[in-house]
């Protein structure tokens, strides 16, 4: 158990204590995180990690077109959003850069030739 002591001229001493799974909120109500909920959340995170890892391997190792690779990324994003509704921005911050790096490594020449302002052109 960890405790944080807050004091000040306008406040009486406040003790905020929390435990890993169960604790008291600021206004005294119980914060309940059932072990089943924690296990389910962990299962979803593991599944998403495996999905992203296998998607990246598929892009790296399979004979895919650029469009097919981009479709894999969008399918992974849809799956992530189904697992964690409302977390599209989180996907964009965490996983999109990984996918972008892999796609750039795999399709660098294609991306350069398809770009209207190809790299290295003046």
C-alpha positions as CSV (number, residue, x, y, z in Angstrom):
1,X,0.0,0.0,0.0
2,X,1.3,3.4,-0.9
3,X,0.2,6.6,0.7
4,X,0.4,10.2,-0.3
5,X,0.0,12.9,2.4
6,X,-1.3,16.3,1.2
7,X,-1.5,19.3,3.6
8,X,-2.0,23.0,3.2
9,X,-3.4,26.0,4.9
10,X,-6.9,25.5,3.4
11,X,-6.9,21.8,3.7
12,X,-6.9,19.5,6.6
13,X,-4.4,16.7,6.2
14,X,-5.7,14.3,3.5
15,X,-4.4,10.8,3.2
16,X,-4.8,9.2,-0.1
17,X,-4.1,5.5,0.0
18,X,-4.4,3.1,-2.8
19,X,-3.8,-0.6,-3.5
20,X,-3.1,-2.2,-6.8
21,X,-6.5,-3.7,-7.4
22,X,-8.9,-2.2,-5.0
23,X,-8.8,1.1,-3.1
24,X,-10.7,4.2,-2.1
25,X,-11.5,7.1,-4.4
26,X,-11.1,10.8,-3.6
27,X,-14.7,10.9,-2.1
28,X,-14.5,7.6,-0.3
29,X,-16.3,5.4,-2.8
30,X,-14.8,2.0,-3.6
31,X,-12.9,1.6,-6.8
32,X,-13.5,-1.9,-7.9
33,X,-11.4,-3.6,-10.5
34,X,-12.4,-7.2,-10.4
35,X,-9.6,-9.7,-11.2
36,X,-11.7,-10.9,-14.1
37,X,-11.8,-7.5,-15.6
38,X,-8.0,-7.2,-15.3
39,X,-7.5,-10.6,-16.8
40,X,-9.9,-9.7,-19.7
41,X,-8.0,-6.4,-20.3
42,X,-4.7,-8.2,-20.3
43,X,-6.0,-10.8,-22.7
44,X,-7.2,-8.1,-25.1
45,X,-3.8,-6.3,-24.9
46,X,-1.9,-9.6,-25.6
47,X,-4.2,-10.4,-28.5
48,X,-3.7,-6.9,-30.0
49,X,0.1,-7.2,-29.6
50,X,0.1,-10.6,-31.4
51,X,-2.2,-9.3,-34.1
52,X,0.0,-6.3,-34.8
53,X,3.2,-8.4,-34.7
54,X,1.8,-10.9,-37.1
55,X,0.5,-8.2,-39.4
56,X,3.9,-6.6,-39.5
57,X,5.5,-10.0,-40.3
58,X,3.0,-10.5,-43.0
59,X,3.8,-7.2,-44.6
60,X,7.6,-7.9,-44.3
61,X,7.6,-11.5,-45.6
62,X,4.7,-12.0,-47.9
63,X,4.5,-11.0,-51.5
64,X,2.0,-8.2,-51.2
65,X,1.2,-5.1,-53.1
66,X,1.3,-1.7,-51.4
67,X,-2.5,-1.6,-51.4
68,X,-2.7,-5.0,-49.8
69,X,-0.2,-3.9,-47.1
70,X,-2.2,-0.8,-46.4
71,X,-5.4,-2.9,-46.2
72,X,-3.7,-5.1,-43.5
73,X,-2.9,-1.9,-41.5
74,X,-6.5,-0.8,-41.8
75,X,-7.8,-4.2,-40.8
76,X,-5.5,-4.2,-37.7
77,X,-6.8,-0.7,-36.8
78,X,-10.4,-1.9,-37.1
79,X,-9.7,-4.9,-34.9
80,X,-8.0,-2.6,-32.3
81,X,-11.0,-0.3,-32.3
82,X,-13.4,-3.2,-31.8
83,X,-11.2,-4.4,-28.8
84,X,-10.8,-0.9,-27.4
85,X,-13.7,1.4,-28.6
86,X,-12.8,5.1,-28.7
87,X,-9.1,4.5,-28.8
88,X,-8.4,5.3,-32.4
89,X,-6.0,8.0,-31.5
90,X,-4.0,5.6,-29.3
91,X,-3.6,3.3,-32.3
92,X,-2.4,6.2,-34.4
93,X,0.2,7.2,-31.8
94,X,1.5,3.7,-30.9
95,X,1.0,1.4,-33.8
96,X,0.7,3.5,-37.0
97,X,4.4,4.6,-36.8
98,X,5.5,1.0,-36.6
99,X,3.4,0.1,-39.6
100,X,4.6,3.1,-41.5
101,X,8.3,2.2,-40.9
102,X,7.7,-1.3,-42.1
103,X,5.8,-0.2,-45.2
104,X,8.5,2.4,-46.0
105,X,11.2,-0.2,-45.7
106,X,9.3,-2.8,-47.8
107,X,8.0,-0.5,-50.5
108,X,10.5,2.4,-50.5
109,X,11.0,2.4,-54.3
110,X,7.3,2.1,-55.0
111,X,6.5,5.0,-52.6
112,X,9.2,7.2,-54.2
113,X,8.1,6.6,-57.7
114,X,4.4,7.0,-57.0
115,X,4.9,10.2,-55.0
116,X,4.2,13.4,-57.1
117,X,7.2,15.0,-55.3
118,X,9.6,12.0,-55.4
119,X,12.4,12.0,-52.9
120,X,15.6,13.7,-54.0
121,X,13.9,15.6,-56.8
122,X,14.4,19.3,-57.0
